Amino acid sequence: MTGEHELLLSLAAVLDQVDPVPDHLAALSEAAFCLRVNDFVLLHRTAATAGMRSGSPALRFVGPTTTVDLQLHLDGRTGLHALGLVHPAPKGCTAVISWPGGERTAAVDPIGWFSATGLPAGPLRVLLRRPGSPDLSTGWFVG
């Protein structure tokens, strides 16, 4: 199954390169950064980046002042594993990884790293809870 997941991530990266967001829509991205839905700011997904640690593709979500890089790995024993990096790292932040029917909370360390294991494959979303600031959320994506 790991090979299938890596293949899908590679395919997504190729599609982002072959069929990028048109310039006239990319110009609207600044407005999208400030889109607020249900008391959180929606982060905009950009093209997959080179791996954070292992060289495998990472998803990147950006907002006006915050970027989140996220790697997903499928482990046959524990399910999906998410490794994330929030930069700059907000103090006291937690990451809530949600899926239809559940969620898992992970502390964000002072450098900005967070990790969660045992996630189900399928639709996921990451919500960053920041004390004293609006929450930040990725859109839904398939892990």
Sequence and secondary structure as in RCSB ss.txt:
>XXXX:A:sequence
MTGEHELLLSLAAVLDQVDPVPDHLAALSEAAFCLRVNDFVLLHRTAATAGMRSGSPALRFVGPTTTVDLQLHLD
GRTGLHALGLVHPAPKGCTAVISWPGGERTAAVDPIGWFSATGLPAGPLRVLLRRPGSPDLSTGWFVG
>XXXX:A:secstr
 HHHHHHHHHHHHHHHHHS   HHHHTTHHHHHT EETTEEE EEEEEES SSSSS EEEEE SS EEEEEEEEE
TTTEEEEEEEEES  TT EEEEEETTEEEEEE  TTSEEEEEEE SSEEEEEEE TTS EEE   EE 
